[in-house]
């Protein structure tokens, strides 16, 4: 695990985030407090079982969009 510098610590305390750029790829990353990351991850990932109604609704939407390719984004 990487240890942050004093400047990085100050920035994340002030703004709640720390933006970092990979010098090789120029890809930007955002470091946030672990508690916030865990909450975001929990909200973004739903690994619960889908109900039959949810599966049918997804299938109906998928078939509708396949029949109308201009709706696919």
Buried (B, 14 or more C-beta within 10 A) or exposed (E): EEEEEEEBEEBBEEEEEBEEEEEEEEEEEEBBEEEEEEEEEEEEEEEEEEEEEEEEEEEEEEEEEEEEEEEEE
